[in-house]
């Protein structure tokens, strides 16, 4: 773990091999299938209508999905998260299901995650956990070291609108694809049971997928995480959270359960 934590601190993304057991992968796959069969009101289609496949996302489903709860609360993810974050604790912020059906052309463009969230602080980690084999060419890619800053302007993926921070308040995303040799781009083939762990500020993207690609993401926060109240709907949204959790307050309570070292009862 020490080598992985060192690489995570340096690069902002690492491959954690064998993060889940084969039984846990099977359980998680069943949970994703159940989620796809009965999406929550927060689900969305993130691909265009003319895409031959479909990119389906859903958020904050662990309360209603027994398989998600089991993986979040009983697997090694919380312990791994604390080690990577160099944090005494690991608390769940939210879960996120991302499935690209076979033949999906829709790519996810380069972006950072944290500007879309309601999170302040440096100690955080997201796990990207496929339950289907993902070849290198269909896997996430990262710009090594980009988690060290700065924050970059979040824009809507479809129409590039600044719906979060106002125009001009954050630096714009560089054109990474125009000069790829200027960046250290990381990526891995991922087998079921493996997880890619990355910082919420690490620049990353994902291509389309020729084969079915079912992914579960669990996003954890550490000791220094604080609630950042926004004047807009975050992604995912936590309606009315500011009424019970003031700006700058540590995340606490049943919405954000402590996973490591002790599970909230």
C-alpha positions as semicolon CSV with decimal commas, in nm:
position;residue;x (nm);y (nm);z (nm)
1;X;0,000;0,000;0,000
2;X;0,287;0,241;0,072
3;X;0,406;0,222;-0,289
4;X;0,053;0,277;-0,418
5;X;0,002;0,570;-0,181
6;X;0,329;0,727;-0,298
7;X;0,225;0,686;-0,662
8;X;-0,120;0,824;-0,585
9;X;0,026;1,133;-0,419
10;X;0,261;1,186;-0,715
11;X;0,039;1,100;-1,013
12;X;-0,317;1,136;-0,884
13;X;-0,420;0,796;-1,026
14;X;-0,319;0,433;-0,966
15;X;-0,439;0,084;-1,057
16;X;-0,534;-0,119;-0,749
17;X;-0,523;-0,483;-0,855
18;X;-0,753;-0,724;-0,672
19;X;-0,941;-0,457;-0,481
20;X;-1,251;-0,680;-0,481
21;X;-1,287;-1,056;-0,459
22;X;-1,454;-1,255;-0,735
23;X;-1,762;-1,297;-0,514
24;X;-1,777;-0,922;-0,455
25;X;-1,749;-0,858;-0,829
26;X;-2,039;-1,095;-0,892
27;X;-2,246;-0,922;-0,625
28;X;-2,163;-0,579;-0,763
29;X;-2,255;-0,684;-1,118
30;X;-2,596;-0,794;-0,990
31;X;-2,635;-0,457;-0,820
32;X;-2,554;-0,268;-1,139
33;X;-2,799;-0,480;-1,337
34;X;-3,070;-0,410;-1,079
35;X;-2,989;-0,038;-1,097
36;X;-3,016;-0,043;-1,478
37;X;-3,349;-0,225;-1,457
38;X;-3,487;0,026;-1,207
39;X;-3,302;0,361;-1,228
40;X;-3,343;0,625;-0,961
41;X;-3,496;0,968;-1,034
42;X;-3,137;1,098;-1,054
43;X;-3,043;0,875;-1,350
44;X;-2,955;1,030;-1,682
45;X;-2,862;0,931;-2,036
46;X;-2,527;1,093;-2,116
47;X;-2,513;0,994;-2,482
48;X;-2,679;1,148;-2,788
49;X;-3,002;1,004;-2,930
50;X;-2,827;0,891;-3,249
51;X;-2,558;0,696;-3,062
52;X;-2,582;0,323;-3,154
53;X;-2,515;0,243;-2,790
54;X;-2,611;0,427;-2,474
55;X;-2,426;0,580;-2,179
56;X;-2,632;0,546;-1,860
57;X;-2,542;0,712;-1,529
58;X;-2,705;0,702;-1,187
59;X;-2,607;0,856;-0,856
60;X;-2,653;0,811;-0,483
61;X;-2,826;0,474;-0,501
62;X;-2,661;0,294;-0,209
63;X;-2,955;0,350;0,026
64;X;-3,181;0,147;-0,206
65;X;-2,935;-0,098;-0,360
66;X;-2,836;-0,378;-0,123
67;X;-2,543;-0,489;-0,340
68;X;-2,396;-0,138;-0,344
69;X;-2,428;-0,113;0,034
70;X;-2,258;-0,448;0,079
71;X;-1,961;-0,350;-0,137
72;X;-1,925;-0,007;0,020
73;X;-1,952;-0,122;0,382
74;X;-1,791;-0,468;0,383
75;X;-1,523;-0,469;0,112
76;X;-1,167;-0,338;0,146
77;X;-1,249;-0,013;-0,035
78;X;-1,272;0,202;0,278
79;X;-0,940;0,078;0,412
80;X;-0,772;0,123;0,074
81;X;-0,918;0,472;0,043
82;X;-0,782;0,582;0,382
83;X;-0,437;0,453;0,290
84;X;-0,430;0,630;-0,046
85;X;-0,557;0,957;0,104
86;X;-0,314;0,938;0,398
87;X;-0,620;0,991;0,615
88;X;-0,721;0,843;0,949
89;X;-1,076;0,807;0,820
90;X;-1,259;0,729;0,498
91;X;-1,615;0,851;0,461
92;X;-1,844;0,782;0,164
93;X;-1,944;1,094;-0,027
94;X;-2,151;0,926;-0,299
95;X;-2,178;0,633;-0,536
96;X;-2,201;0,664;-0,914
97;X;-2,295;0,398;-1,167
98;X;-2,161;0,444;-1,523
99;X;-2,259;0,194;-1,790
100;X;-2,178;0,213;-2,159
101;X;-2,376;-0,038;-2,361
102;X;-2,201;-0,221;-2,643
103;X;-2,133;0,007;-2,937
104;X;-2,151;0,334;-2,743
105;X;-1,961;0,604;-2,931
106;X;-2,006;0,878;-2,672
107;X;-1,673;0,971;-2,517
108;X;-1,638;1,148;-2,184
109;X;-1,416;1,455;-2,244
110;X;-1,119;1,564;-2,034
111;X;-1,232;1,708;-1,702
112;X;-1,174;1,723;-1,327
113;X;-1,446;1,597;-1,094
114;X;-1,406;1,812;-0,783
115;X;-1,527;2,140;-0,939
116;X;-1,865;1,971;-1,003
117;X;-1,892;1,863;-0,638
118;X;-1,971;2,030;-0,305
119;X;-1,636;1,927;-0,157
120;X;-1,351;2,140;-0,022
121;X;-1,027;1,976;0,091
122;X;-0,745;1,769;-0,055
123;X;-0,809;1,424;0,092
124;X;-1,034;1,239;-0,148
125;X;-1,032;0,940;-0,381
126;X;-1,267;0,793;-0,640
127;X;-1,270;0,424;-0,730
128;X;-1,364;0,327;-1,087
129;X;-1,457;-0,041;-1,067
130;X;-1,562;-0,228;-1,384
131;X;-1,735;-0,563;-1,352
132;X;-1,655;-0,637;-1,718
133;X;-1,302;-0,660;-1,863
134;X;-1,194;-0,322;-2,000
135;X;-0,909;-0,311;-2,254
136;X;-0,662;-0,025;-2,242
137;X;-0,821;0,150;-2,541
138;X;-1,161;0,163;-2,368
139;X;-1,034;0,255;-2,022
140;X;-0,999;0,582;-1,834
141;X;-0,699;0,802;-1,911
142;X;-0,536;1,050;-1,673
143;X;-0,293;1,338;-1,691
144;X;-0,036;1,249;-1,426
145;X;0,017;1,520;-1,166
146;X;-0,283;1,730;-1,271
147;X;-0,442;1,681;-0,929
148;X;-0,185;1,923;-0,788
149;X;-0,377;2,207;-0,948
150;X;-0,514;2,437;-1,059
151;X;-0,890;2,393;-1,053
152;X;-1,022;2,417;-1,409
153;X;-1,357;2,541;-1,541
154;X;-1,622;2,267;-1,531
155;X;-1,846;2,266;-1,838
156;X;-2,141;2,056;-1,946
157;X;-2,017;1,768;-2,158
158;X;-2,273;1,802;-2,436
159;X;-2,283;2,178;-2,502
160;X;-1,974;2,307;-2,314
161;X;-2,172;2,552;-2,101
162;X;-2,040;2,691;-1,771
163;X;-2,333;2,588;-1,552
164;X;-2,134;2,576;-1,232
165;X;-1,865;2,838;-1,168
166;X;-1,932;3,167;-1,356
167;X;-1,739;3,231;-1,677
168;X;-1,387;3,358;-1,614
169;X;-1,362;3,254;-1,250
170;X;-1,148;2,944;-1,316
171;X;-0,876;2,866;-1,568
172;X;-0,986;2,695;-1,887
173;X;-0,900;2,334;-1,967
174;X;-0,592;2,306;-2,192
175;X;-0,627;2,134;-2,530
176;X;-0,456;1,813;-2,426
177;X;-0,534;1,629;-2,748
178;X;-0,374;1,902;-2,958
179;X;-0,036;1,846;-2,794
180;X;-0,044;1,498;-2,633
181;X;0,336;1,470;-2,610
182;X;0,335;1,759;-2,362
183;X;0,144;1,551;-2,107
184;X;0,215;1,230;-1,915
185;X;-0,100;1,032;-1,990
186;X;-0,167;0,722;-1,777
187;X;-0,410;0,438;-1,843
188;X;-0,454;0,069;-1,773
189;X;-0,639;-0,236;-1,892
190;X;-0,867;-0,337;-1,605
191;X;-0,984;-0,684;-1,506
192;X;-1,292;-0,751;-1,292
193;X;-1,179;-0,710;-0,932
194;X;-0,933;-0,434;-1,015
195;X;-1,008;-0,069;-0,941
196;X;-0,862;0,251;-1,074
197;X;-0,825;0,501;-0,790
198;X;-0,792;0,869;-0,872
199;X;-0,800;1,208;-0,705
200;X;-1,107;1,422;-0,773
201;X;-0,885;1,690;-0,930
202;X;-0,699;1,457;-1,166
203;X;-0,777;1,536;-1,529
204;X;-0,929;1,231;-1,693
205;X;-1,138;1,116;-1,986
206;X;-1,301;0,797;-2,114
207;X;-1,361;0,679;-2,472
208;X;-1,667;0,501;-2,603
209;X;-1,690;0,125;-2,569
210;X;-1,733;-0,147;-2,831
211;X;-1,834;-0,397;-2,561
212;X;-2,063;-0,367;-2,260
213;X;-1,881;-0,170;-1,990
214;X;-2,055;-0,169;-1,650
215;X;-1,877;0,039;-1,389
216;X;-1,944;0,125;-1,026
217;X;-1,770;0,422;-0,870
218;X;-1,745;0,486;-0,497
219;X;-1,616;0,829;-0,397
220;X;-1,454;0,873;-0,056
221;X;-1,344;1,176;0,145
222;X;-1,089;1,203;0,424
223;X;-1,011;1,399;0,738
224;X;-0,983;1,744;0,579
225;X;-1,300;1,730;0,364
226;X;-1,549;2,009;0,427
227;X;-1,888;2,099;0,284
228;X;-1,860;2,364;0,013
229;X;-2,201;2,522;-0,026
230;X;-2,270;2,618;-0,388
231;X;-2,525;2,853;-0,539
232;X;-2,604;2,594;-0,806
233;X;-2,698;2,228;-0,827
234;X;-2,386;2,017;-0,789
235;X;-2,331;1,681;-0,956
236;X;-2,465;1,485;-0,784
237;X;-2,703;1,721;-0,618
238;X;-2,781;1,718;-0,245
239;X;-3,100;1,930;-0,224
240;X;-3,137;2,139;0,093
241;X;-2,815;2,001;0,243
242;X;-2,701;2,351;0,341
243;X;-2,995;2,372;0,582
244;X;-2,842;2,100;0,799
245;X;-2,473;2,115;0,702
246;X;-2,329;2,468;0,698
247;X;-2,055;2,584;0,465
248;X;-1,716;2,467;0,593
249;X;-1,862;2,198;0,818
250;X;-1,714;1,847;0,814
251;X;-1,924;1,590;0,637
252;X;-2,118;1,396;0,898
253;X;-2,442;1,213;0,942
254;X;-2,628;0,938;0,759
255;X;-2,582;1,084;0,409
256;X;-2,205;1,047;0,442
257;X;-2,139;0,732;0,645
258;X;-1,803;0,663;0,801
259;X;-1,663;0,351;0,634
260;X;-1,316;0,335;0,786
261;X;-1,211;0,267;1,059
262;X;-1,556;0,219;1,212
263;X;-1,888;0,184;1,032
264;X;-2,164;0,417;1,144
265;X;-2,443;0,228;1,318
